[in-house]
Amino acid sequence: MYICILSRLPEKEDVELPELSENKRKFTVLGAGVVGLCCAVSLQRAGFSVTLVDRLDPGTGTSSGNAGLIQIDSVVPIATPGILRNVPSMLLDPLGPLVVRWRYLHRIAPWLARFVRAARPDSVERISIALASLLDRSNEAWLELITAANAQGVWRQSGELHVYRTKQAWEGSRASDELRRRRGSVLEELTVEEMRQLEPALSPDLYRGVFTPNANSITHPLHLSQRLFDLFRRSGGTFVKTNVTGFRNGPDGEPIWLSTDGESLPVDGLVIAAGAFSKPFAKSAGASVPLDTERGYHLWLPDPGVEMRRPIVVGDHKFGIVPMTGGVRLVGTVEFGGLDLAPDWRRADILAKLARPFVPGLNLDGAERWMGFRPSMPDSLPVIGRAPGKQNVYLAFGHGHLGLTMGAVTGQVITGLAAGRSPDVDLVPFRADRF
């Protein structure tokens, strides 16, 4: 049996917007992915005037290609005890769930050393507690923004079904499941028959499964970003599509201009939320961070041939089979290869082969490949808060595969700091200078 606990999505009139602040200081948000959009909208709702800047149209970069999951139970960092013995396979198996491209090894070696250190049991527990401090607030934060943006149609109170085909994979997940339970996650273990009651398209040739009823999902990530951007524009926001190349600082060391390929843009308060491209901007603001890139792939199936009700996470291979508006997305895996190497499209193609034993009826005709850049910190914790030594620069990046999940709560935290309120989350684990 399973338990389904749903967060209530309020009607629009149920939400009382905050009074506009008397403080009309202007903010510039650098980055129009989902985290940047959430920061921009949250700042607006607190009474700030906001300009959003990106070289791409809002929501069309990495945020458009994610799995659409609001994974409030994802308190397990990527690096866990035993990761060191997996390093050879990370280097030798180009189609594995976690891969380091050989040509990038010399660049990422210092990051990997920190990554391995973060896998110590005491570090994993500490990181898990920090992740939970944000994830516990993620559903509520999203419901507030979803209602404000009149985007109830893209929010899906779906839960998340984790499926396993082999006993070995099932038993290998036990430590992670226990960690999630220690953080308060609701996990319901299911038989094959119970899983197929939830998702009839699943193969009967499976072993066991876990249902996480409090997880939610988005019917299409780009549609969510578009709704947030519509709210931003209706609320008087300005969007500037340009390539930012750096900052010019005033006498006090605070940025006062953004240098671009065109005209310079004046800056008062600044939020750096440029995802995987944030590192040089953070460095210009005095924050040297070990940010790197998890390259994620997906395969889009426009005519999947099956009906599915909720996201399925394949525990054997660490990827998702996610129904969305207009098709099904096969999405996941991690590749460390930086921002410049060409995509290895075999990593997208292999998802079709891996998915078929779990959902045999999938139609793979017309499949479309995609690759994007997740901003990744070696300890799986984002950077959130003021830039060290700066009064008017705020950092909001490095969320890894939890950018969508944590976008709304990140916007709340940044807005609270900008308004001079003490955060109700301990931001020490998310400091830029924690390394």
MOHUDA-V53831 format. One record per pair of residues at least 24 apart in sequence whose ideal C-beta (glycine too) atoms are under 7 Angstrom apart, sorted by the first residue. I is the first residue (numbers start at 0). J is the second residue. D is the distance in Angstrom with one decimal. If there is no record, write none. Layout:
# MOHUDA-V53831
<<I;J;D> <I;J;D>>
This chain:
# MOHUDA-V53831
<<0;193;6.9> <1;187;4.2> <1;189;6.1> <1;193;6.5> <1;210;4.7> <1;212;6.8> <2;185;6.6> <2;187;5.7> <2;212;5.7> <3;158;6.3> <3;212;4.5> <4;185;6.4> <4;212;5.0> <4;213;5.5> <5;156;4.6> <6;138;5.0> <6;142;6.2> <6;156;6.6> <8;142;5.9> <8;145;6.8> <8;151;5.7> <8;154;6.1> <9;142;6.8> <9;146;5.5> <11;146;5.6> <11;149;6.2> <14;143;6.5> <14;146;4.8> <14;147;6.5> <16;44;6.3> <17;44;6.2> <17;45;6.4> <19;46;4.0> <20;45;5.5> <20;46;3.0> <20;418;6.5> <22;46;6.4> <23;48;5.9> <24;267;5.6> <24;268;5.8> <25;267;4.4> <25;268;6.8> <26;267;6.8> <26;268;4.2> <26;270;6.3> <26;417;6.8> <27;52;6.1> <27;257;6.8> <27;264;6.9> <27;266;5.1> <27;269;5.3> <28;270;4.5> <28;272;5.9> <29;243;6.1> <29;269;6.7> <29;270;6.7> <29;271;5.3> <29;272;6.4> <29;273;5.3> <29;280;6.3> <30;272;3.9> <30;273;3.7> <30;274;6.0> <31;55;6.9> <31;57;3.9> <31;58;6.8> <32;58;6.7> <32;60;5.5> <32;61;6.2> <32;62;4.0> <32;274;5.2> <33;58;6.6> <33;62;4.2> <33;224;5.7> <33;402;6.0> <33;403;5.5> <33;406;4.5> <34;272;4.8> <34;274;7.0> <34;395;5.6> <34;396;6.9> <34;398;6.4> <34;402;5.5> <34;406;4.8> <34;409;5.6> <35;272;3.8> <36;224;5.9> <36;227;4.3> <36;228;6.2> <36;231;6.7> <37;144;6.5> <37;227;7.0> <37;406;4.1> <37;407;5.1> <37;409;6.3> <37;410;3.5> <38;270;5.1> <38;272;5.4> <38;395;5.6> <38;409;6.7> <38;410;4.5> <38;413;5.1> <39;231;5.5> <39;236;6.2> <40;144;6.3> <40;227;5.7> <40;230;5.8> <40;231;5.5> <40;410;6.6> <41;410;3.5> <41;411;5.8> <41;413;6.9> <41;414;4.2> <42;414;5.2> <42;417;6.4> <43;231;6.7> <43;234;4.8> <43;236;6.1> <44;147;6.9> <45;414;4.9> <45;418;5.5> <47;417;6.7> <49;236;5.1> <50;237;4.5> <50;239;6.2> <51;231;6.6> <51;236;6.1> <51;238;4.8> <52;239;4.8> <52;241;6.5> <52;243;6.1> <52;257;6.8> <52;264;6.8> <53;240;6.6> <54;240;6.9> <54;241;6.5> <54;242;4.3> <56;240;6.8> <57;224;5.8> <57;228;4.3> <57;238;6.7> <58;221;5.5> <58;224;2.4> <58;225;6.1> <58;228;6.5> <59;221;6.9> <60;371;6.9> <61;274;5.9> <61;275;6.9> <61;371;3.7> <61;372;5.3> <61;373;6.5> <62;220;5.9> <62;224;5.7> <62;402;6.9> <63;220;5.8> <63;221;4.4> <64;297;5.5> <64;369;4.7> <64;371;4.5> <65;220;5.3> <65;403;5.4> <66;310;6.9> <66;319;4.6> <66;321;5.2> <66;328;6.7> <66;330;4.4> <66;331;6.8> <67;216;5.3> <67;217;4.0> <67;219;6.7> <67;220;5.0> <67;321;5.8> <67;323;6.1> <67;403;7.0> <68;159;6.7> <68;214;6.8> <68;216;5.4> <68;310;5.8> <68;319;6.9> <68;403;6.9> <68;404;6.8> <69;137;6.4> <69;138;6.6> <69;141;6.2> <69;214;6.2> <69;215;4.1> <69;216;6.2> <69;403;6.8> <69;404;5.2> <70;159;7.0> <70;214;5.7> <70;401;6.6> <70;404;5.0> <71;134;4.7> <71;137;5.1> <71;138;5.7> <71;213;5.9> <71;214;6.0> <71;404;6.7> <72;179;5.3> <72;184;4.1> <72;211;4.9> <72;213;6.9> <72;214;5.9> <73;134;6.7> <73;401;6.0> <73;404;6.7> <74;127;4.7> <74;130;4.7> <74;131;4.8> <74;134;6.2> <74;178;6.6> <74;179;5.7> <74;182;4.5> <75;127;6.6> <75;175;4.6> <75;178;5.4> <75;179;6.5> <76;117;6.5> <76;123;6.0> <76;126;4.7> <76;127;6.8> <76;378;6.7> <76;379;3.6> <77;379;5.2> <78;114;5.0> <78;115;6.7> <78;117;4.6> <78;118;3.9> <78;379;6.8> <79;118;5.6> <79;123;5.7> <80;118;5.7> <80;120;5.4> <80;123;6.7> <82;115;6.3> <82;118;4.5> <83;115;5.5> <93;343;6.4> <93;345;6.8> <94;345;6.1> <94;346;6.3> <94;349;4.9> <96;316;5.9> <96;317;3.9> <96;332;5.1> <96;333;6.8> <97;333;4.8> <98;334;4.8> <98;335;7.0> <99;335;4.7> <100;334;6.6> <100;335;6.6> <100;336;3.8> <100;340;5.9> <102;340;6.2> <103;335;6.2> <103;336;4.8> <103;337;5.1> <103;340;6.3> <106;337;6.1> <107;291;5.8> <107;335;5.4> <110;289;5.5> <110;291;4.9> <110;377;5.3> <113;289;6.0> <113;377;3.7> <113;434;6.7> <114;377;4.2> <117;377;5.7> <117;378;4.3> <126;378;5.7> <126;379;5.9> <126;380;6.1> <127;178;5.7> <127;182;6.0> <129;380;5.7> <129;428;3.7> <130;380;6.9> <131;182;4.4> <132;424;5.2> <132;425;6.4> <133;405;5.4> <133;408;5.3> <133;424;6.5> <134;404;6.8> <136;408;4.8> <137;404;5.4> <137;405;6.0> <137;407;6.6> <137;408;5.1> <138;215;6.4> <140;407;3.7> <140;408;4.2> <140;411;5.4> <141;407;4.4> <144;227;6.9> <144;407;5.0> <147;230;6.2> <148;226;4.5> <148;227;5.4> <148;229;7.0> <148;230;4.2> <150;223;6.2> <150;226;3.8> <153;217;5.5> <153;218;4.8> <153;219;6.5> <153;222;5.0> <153;223;4.9> <153;226;6.5> <154;215;6.7> <154;217;6.8> <155;215;6.3> <155;216;4.7> <155;217;6.7> <155;218;5.7> <156;215;5.6> <157;215;6.1> <157;216;4.7> <157;308;7.0> <157;309;3.9> <157;310;6.5> <158;210;5.8> <158;211;6.0> <158;212;4.4> <158;214;5.7> <158;309;5.8> <159;211;4.7> <159;214;3.9> <159;309;6.7> <159;310;5.2> <159;312;6.2> <160;194;6.5> <160;197;6.0> <160;198;6.3> <160;208;6.1> <160;210;5.5> <160;309;6.0> <160;311;5.1> <161;208;6.1> <161;209;4.4> <161;312;4.6> <161;314;5.2> <162;194;6.3> <162;201;6.7> <162;205;5.7> <162;208;4.7> <162;311;5.8> <162;313;6.1> <162;314;6.4> <162;357;6.1> <163;205;6.8> <163;206;4.9> <163;207;5.4> <163;208;6.5> <163;314;4.5> <163;315;6.0> <164;205;5.4> <164;206;5.9> <164;315;5.1> <164;356;6.3> <164;357;6.7> <165;206;5.9> <165;315;6.1> <166;206;5.6> <168;314;5.3> <168;315;4.1> <169;206;5.4> <169;207;5.0> <172;314;5.4> <176;209;6.5> <184;211;6.6> <185;211;6.7> <185;212;5.8> <185;213;5.7> <186;211;6.0> <187;212;6.8> <198;307;6.2> <198;308;6.3> <198;309;7.0> <198;311;6.6> <200;305;4.2> <200;306;6.6> <200;307;5.7> <200;358;5.2> <200;360;5.8> <201;357;6.6> <201;358;6.4> <202;356;6.2> <202;357;5.8> <202;358;6.9> <202;359;5.3> <216;309;6.9> <216;310;5.2> <218;323;5.8> <218;324;4.7> <219;323;4.9> <219;324;4.4> <220;403;6.4> <222;324;6.6> <239;264;6.5> <245;283;5.8> <246;283;4.9> <246;284;7.0> <253;389;6.2> <253;390;6.5> <253;391;5.1> <253;392;7.0> <254;284;6.8> <254;392;6.4> <267;391;6.7> <268;391;4.8> <268;417;6.2> <269;391;6.3> <269;392;4.9> <269;393;7.0> <270;393;4.7> <270;395;5.8> <270;413;5.9> <271;392;6.9> <271;394;5.3> <271;395;6.9> <271;396;6.5> <272;395;4.3> <272;396;5.8> <273;396;6.4> <274;372;6.9> <274;374;4.6> <274;396;5.9> <275;338;6.5> <275;372;3.9> <275;373;6.5> <275;374;4.2> <277;374;6.3> <277;396;4.0> <281;386;6.9> <281;394;6.0> <281;431;6.7> <284;386;4.4> <284;389;6.0> <284;392;4.6> <285;386;5.7> <285;387;5.6> <285;388;5.3> <285;389;6.2> <286;386;4.8> <286;387;5.7> <286;394;6.2> <286;431;4.0> <288;382;5.8> <288;431;5.3> <289;376;6.7> <289;377;5.8> <289;434;5.8> <290;374;5.9> <290;376;6.2> <290;397;5.6> <291;335;6.7> <291;375;5.4> <292;337;5.7> <292;338;5.8> <292;372;4.8> <292;373;6.7> <292;374;6.8> <292;375;6.2> <293;333;4.7> <293;335;6.7> <293;373;4.0> <293;375;4.4> <293;399;6.1> <293;400;6.9> <294;334;4.2> <294;336;5.2> <294;370;6.0> <294;372;6.0> <295;330;7.0> <295;331;7.0> <295;332;6.9> <295;371;5.6> <295;373;5.4> <296;332;6.2> <296;346;4.7> <296;347;4.2> <296;369;6.8> <296;370;5.1> <297;328;5.3> <297;329;6.2> <297;330;3.8> <297;347;6.7> <297;369;4.9> <298;329;4.3> <298;347;5.0> <298;350;4.8> <298;351;5.8> <298;366;5.1> <298;368;6.1> <299;326;5.8> <299;328;5.6> <299;366;6.7> <299;367;4.3> <299;369;6.6> <300;326;5.2> <300;327;4.6> <300;329;6.9> <300;361;6.6> <300;362;6.7> <300;363;6.4> <300;366;5.6> <301;325;6.5> <301;326;4.5> <301;365;5.2> <302;362;5.5> <302;364;6.4> <302;365;6.1> <303;327;3.9> <303;361;5.8> <303;362;5.7> <304;360;5.6> <304;361;6.2> <304;362;3.2> <305;358;6.0> <305;360;4.4> <305;361;6.1> <311;357;7.0> <313;353;6.9> <313;357;5.7> <316;353;4.9> <318;350;5.9> <318;353;6.8> <320;354;5.5> <320;357;6.7> <320;358;5.9> <329;354;5.3> <338;372;6.1> <342;370;4.3> <344;368;5.5> <373;399;5.5> <373;400;5.8> <373;402;7.0> <374;398;6.5> <374;399;6.9> <375;399;4.8> <380;428;5.7> <380;429;5.8> <381;405;6.6> <381;429;6.0> <382;429;6.1> <382;431;4.9> <383;409;5.8> <383;412;5.7> <383;426;6.2> <383;429;4.2> <384;416;6.8> <384;426;4.7> <384;429;5.9> <384;430;6.0> <385;416;6.4> <386;431;6.4> <387;431;5.9> <387;432;5.0> <393;417;6.7> <394;431;5.6>>
